[in-house]
Amino acid sequence: MRVLLVDDHAIFRQGLRALLETDDSIAEVVGEAEDGLEAVTLTGEMAPDVVIMDIYMPKLSGLQATKQIRERFPNTKVIILSSYADKVYVKEALKFGALGFVIKDAVFQELKVALNAVKNDKIYLSPGLLEPIVTHYIDSPPVSKDLIVYNKLTTREREIFKLFIHKCSRKEIAERLQVSPKTIDTHRFNLLQKLNLNNETEMIEFAKKLKQDRS
């Protein structure tokens, strides 16, 4: 398993690398980044299987870096490794595509378990996070299926969706986004497939329902 380490403290990165490299069967550390922006760049260059990411870092936060990595490099998984155990951060991390959230005061064995979990596309949360997260979801109002589906769209797909529901033509959208009409046709097809819709009229109706669900 190829791993990229992302933390703005060099000593912490070096210590974690040393732990991971004590057992070759766990992971191969292919690189280190000191901020979220560098993490996104190195993910594109190195194609790691997993990025282990802190939250608070300069230039780009770990949460925003996670969002960009999962959108641009969907084959790369992300584990958040942070000292902040707030349910808000956990919720945001999961929403942006992280598969793991481990607290920094955990023992190293827990990180190994998290790595094995995300390797198999499973979610791992530190045990101390489970109770507040479960309580939060129990107390929260139910989320509509439409909103769940919409949240799975990429940033570009959402952008094109909004232009379509404002009745822009494919030519207008292509000119605005500086791409070919054929590219817009591809995005339109993917949008309709993901949202289980047939045309732009149904997109507008979908958007109205989405607005009602969010209000």
N, C-alpha and C positions, 0 to 999 in steps of 0.2 A: 504494500500500500504506500503510494507516494504522498507525502504530507508537506504542506506549506505552513510555516509558523508565522503568525502575525500578532505582534505586540510591540508597543512603543518603548518597552524596557528591555534593553539588550541583555542584561543579566538574567532576566526571567526567560527570554528566548534560549539563551545558551544552556541554562539549567534544564529546560524542558527537552531540548535537543539531546542532551547527554542522557536523560532518562529514556527517551525513545530509542536511542541508538544502543542502549545496553542489551536490547533484545532485538535481533535482526528480523524476527518473525512478526514484530508489531508493525513497524513502519520504517520507511526510508525517508529521511528529511531531505527534500530537494531544494529548499530555499527558505529564506526568512525575509519578512517585510516589517517595517517599523510604523507604517500607517496604512489606512484603508485604501488610499489611492494606489500606493505601491502594491498592495495585495491584489487589486484588480489587474494591474499590469502584469505582475508575475504569474498570476493564474493563467492569463492568456498565453504567456511565453512558455510556461513549464507544464501546463495541463496536469496539476496534481489531482489525486483522487479525492483528497480531503484537505480543507483549509481549517486550521485551528485558529480562531479569531478572538481577540479581545474586543470590548465595546468602545471604551473611551480612548480615542487616538486622534492625533492631529490630521489635518487636511480632509479626511473622510472618516466618519465613524464606522465601527465594525458592523453596525446594523445596516447602514447604507451600502457598505462594501458587500455585505452578504446579499443584499437585494440585486446589486449589479452583477455579481458573480453568478448567482442562480439564473438570472435572465440571459446573460451572455454566454455562460459556460455551464449548461444544465447537467453535464456529466460529473461536475465537481460538487462534492457534498461539503457542507459547512458545519463545524461544531463551534459554538460560542463558549469560550473559556473566560469567565469573568468573576470578579469579586462582588458584583452587584446581583443580588438574588431577588430583586423586585419582580413581581408577576408581570408588570407592564413591559419590562425588557424581554421577558420570556415570550410573552404574547407577540411582541413585535418581531422578535427573532424568528419565531415559527411562521408568522405571516409572510416574512420576507424569504422564507425557504430554508432556514437552518433546520437540520435534522437532530442536532444535539445541543444541549445547554448544560454545561458543567461548572460548578462553583470552584473557584480557585483554591479554597481551603480543603478540597476533596483529596483523598489519597490517590496516588498514581494509578492504582489498580482500577479505580473508577473511570479514569480517562481511557484506559485500555478497553473496558467494557463498552464505553461510548463509541470508540473507534470501530469495534466489531459490529456494533448495532447499526451505525450509519453505513458501514460497508455493505450491509444486507438491506439497505433502504428502510431501516426501522428508526423510529424516533427514540432518543434517549434523553431523559431529564434527571438531574441529580435528585436523589430521594427527598431532600429537603424542599424541593420545588413543587412536588406533586400535590400536596395538600392545598396550598394557596391557589394553584392553577385549577384544580378540580372545583374548588369552592367558587372561584371566579366564574367558571363556565356554568355552574349550576345556577348562580345568581343572575347571570346575564340573560337577556331576552334571546329567543331562538333566532338564528341567522337564516335568512331565506336561501333556498337552493340557487336562485338566480344570482344572488350576491356571491355565493361560493364559487359558482362557475365564472362569473365576471372577474373575480380576484385572481383566477388562474391565467388570464390573458397577459401577454407580455406588454411592456410599456408602449411599444410601437403599435401593437394591435389595439390598445385602448385609445391611442391617439387617432388612429384611422376610424375606429368605431365612432368617436365623438364627431369627426368630420362628416361621416355618413349620415348620422342622425340630424345633423344641421343641414342636410340636403345638398352637400357639396357633390359635384360630379366626380367620377374617377379621374378625369383629366385635371380638374381643379385640385384634387388631393395630390395627384402626382406632381403637379407644378409646385404646390406649397411645400411638399416634403422632398422635392428635388430627386425624385425617382421616376422610373418608367411606369406608364399605365399598366403594363404587364405585371410589374411588381405589386401594384395596388390590387390587381385581380387576384393574385396569389393570396395576399393578406385577407381580401374579402372572402375568398373561399374558406380559408382557415377560420376566420371569425364566425361565419355561418355554421361551420361544422362544430366548433367548440360550444357555441351558444344554442345549437340545435334549432336554427332559424332558417328561413327560406329566402328572404329578401330584405331590402332596406326598410320597407314598411313595417315588417316584424321587428327590425332593429329598433325603430322608434317606439313601438309598443313595449318592447323589452326595457328600453331606457326609462319609460314612464313608470313601469312597475318597480324598477330599481330605485328610482327617486322616492317612491312611496315607502319602500322597505327601509330606506335610510332615514326617513323623516320620523 
